[in-house]
């Protein structure tokens, strides 16, 4: 049976299995890289969320200190959060509202 095939056909039959294995291994490696890329994107989002949470905690602690000073009678009335020279709540705007 193989004796009737030309040399080019025999070489092609020899190369095809190796080519298929090579394509399969390339696909497996590409899927691994895509999975790693997805994990890196998720890590980036979590790092951004952690920074926003840190800023929110800082803003809340600042407000807590101002309120404590006001309630103890050692400070003037706390400044309005939306205007004035008081601290701005930068961290609060990065989170969705609690009801929605």
C-alpha positions, 0 to 999 in steps of 0.5 A: 500500500505505501509502495504505491504512494509518491515520496511527497505523500509519504513525507506528508503522512510522516509530518501530519501527526507531528504537526497536529501534536504541535498545534495541540500543544500550542493551543494548550499553552495559549489557553494557559496564557489567556487564563493568566491574563484573566487572573491579572485583570481580576487582580488589577480590579481587586487592587483598585477596589482595595485602594478605594476602600482604603480611601473610604476608611480614611474619610470615615475616620476623619469624619469620626475625629471631627464629630468626636471633637464637636461632641466633646465641645473642643471644636467648632461645628463640623464643616459641611461635607459638600462645601467648605474647607473641610475634608472631601469624601473622595472614597465614597463616590467610588462605591455604588449606593447602598440601596441600588 
